[in-house]
Amino acid sequence: MRKYTTASFVDTGMLCLLLLVFIGVSGCAGVDSTIPSERWVPLTEAGNNQGDFSYDSLTVNYSYSLTGNSLISGGSNMILAGKVSYRGGFDSLDISILFLDAAGTVLQQKFIYSSGFRNRSEKVSNLDVQKTFAVPAGSAAITFTYSVMERSGGRR
């Protein structure tokens, strides 16, 4: 007699959640995609650079400085600090910085915030972030992006 195993409801739910996250992340601006120039923040090697970035429901008040070798040859590091806000409720939220070349092509994506699944209150407002990244060679600009799973029914 052959015994058939079936995936439990929890296993199936986790698999669906992982699939949705994968689709969400791959649907966002991934490596080799091109970002419109109005979303670029040109990189400047000298000093502490500050600004405000807004895209849809995301706002990033940032400052960064670069250390090390030149952006063209690589070897630079970026120290990024600032505050991140997202308008709207969500079950899961990931916020990333994208490093772009001179044509706006994504060279690399790095996460600066990840909420997990239903681990936070309904909104992110003025969340402090501070990260250090190795800057990919050929970087000319950065931008910020996000992947969100909107608040679903049920638990609030």
N, C-alpha and C positions, 0 to 999 in steps of 0.2 A: 504494500500500500504506500503510495507516494504522498508525502506531506507537503502542502503548498504554504509558503509563507507570504504574508501580505504586509505591506508597510502600514504602520500605525498612523492614526490621524495626525499625531505630533510630527512624525517623520515626514509625512506628506506636506504638512504645513510648513515645516522648516525648508524643505526642498523648494516649495513655491516661493517662499520668502527670499531664499538665496537666488533663485532665478530672476525674481523681480529686481533685486539689488543689482545683479549682473547686467540686466537689460538697462536699468537706469543709469548705471555708471558708464556702460558702453555707449548709451545714447547721448551722454554728455560729450562735450568736446574732448575727444580722445587724441592720443598721439597721432600725428600726421593729418589731423583735420585743420582747417583754416578758420581763424577768428576774424570777424569784421574789424576794420581799423578803429572804429569808434569805441571799441571795448579795450583797446590797447593802453597800457601804461608804459611809456618808453622808459627803459632802464638808464640811469645816470650813475656813473661810477664814483663821482665825487660827493662826499658829504652824506648827511642824513636827509633822505628824501621822504616827503610826506604828501598825503593826498587823501581824497575821498573817492570811493568807487561805488557806483550803484548799477545794478542790473536786475531787472524785474523786482523780486521781493528781497533781494540781497543788498546789504550795504556794508562796506568795509572801510573803516577809517584806519589807514595804515601809515606806517613809517618803516623804511628799510635803509640799510647801509650795506655796502659791498666791501669785502676785504679780499686780499689775495691778488692773484694774477688778473689779466685783462679778461673781459667778457668774450672777446673773439677767440683767444687761444684756450680759454677754459682755466679752471683752477680757482675761480672766485667762489666765495661763500656769501650768502645773503642772510642777514639777521633781520627778520621780519617781526614787527610788533604792531599791535593795534586792537581795535574793537570791531566785532562782527555782530550784525543784527540781521534777523530774518523775520519778515512780516508774514504771519500766517501760522496756523496750527499744523503739526506734522506728527507722524509716527516715527519717522527716521529722516535724518538730515546729514549730508556730507558736504563740506565746503572745501574747495581745492584752489590752489594757486597753479596757474599754467604758465610755463616758460615758453616764449614765442621767438622764432627767428625774425629776420627783417621783413619777410613776406607774410608774417602772421601765422605761420605753420606751428602747431604745437610740438615742441621738442620733448617736453616732460610735464607730467602732472604730479603734484604732491598734495596730500591731504593736510589741511590746517585745522579741521574740526570734524568730528564724527559723533553724533548723538547716541548711537546705538539704537535699539528699538524700544520706543516708549520709555526711555530712561530719564527724560527731562520734562519740565513743564511744557505747556503748549507753545511757548514762544522763546526765541533766543533774542535777547536785547542787550547790547553793549557787553558781549562776552569777550573777555580778554584773551588774546592769543599772542604767543611768542614762540617762534620757531627759527631754527637755523637750517639752511639748505645749501647743498652744493649746487652751484648754478651751472647748467649744461653749457658747453662751448657753443658759441654762435648765438647766444641769447641776446635779443635786442629789446624785448618788452616782456611784460607780464600781464596777466588778467586773472580774474577770479571767477569761479563758476560753482554751481551747486547741483546736487542730486537730491531730490526730496520724494518721500512717500507721504502724501498728504494724509491728514488725520482721518482715520476711518471711524465708523460707528463703534458703539460699544463703550469702552472705558474712556473716561475723560478726566 
